[in-house]
């Protein structure tokens, strides 16, 4: 009656019959789900609003007609909480050629998901230096709830 008695015959030869043709439909279904998930993530990332939107008007700036371009900046709070004292800084590497006024603006409070459009920054050629035709990069920086964001726009300048 014991397990090791000779009278009891245990068959320990396990044979698993596995057929890949039976796995075709589950694997195809799993692959389809993975592809749909990747597409959903990509669409979510594309639809999510950008924290900084910027545009220049007029661009290109023809100095024969106008002396100033106006930079309009919209800030979106993409964080999960209300932000306070959001400082928006605008700068350029070509400060000898163009000037920006004012250099920064402050948004006292910006609610979660809220959008704020700032009054335009004035971008003009430097009155002291010589201005050449070309493309000048302008960088907009801000920090929302400890998270830094940056956006670049290009001003095409046509000197007389």
Buried (B, 14 or more C-beta within 10 A) or exposed (E): EEEEEEEEEEEEEEEEEEEEEEEEEEEEEEEEEEEEEEEEEEEEEEEEEEBBBBEBEEBEBEBEEEEBBBBBBBBBBBBEEEBEEBEBBBEBEBEEBBBBEEEEBEBEEBEEEEBBEBEBBBBBBEEEEEBEEEEBEBBBBBBBBEEEBEBEBEBBBEBE
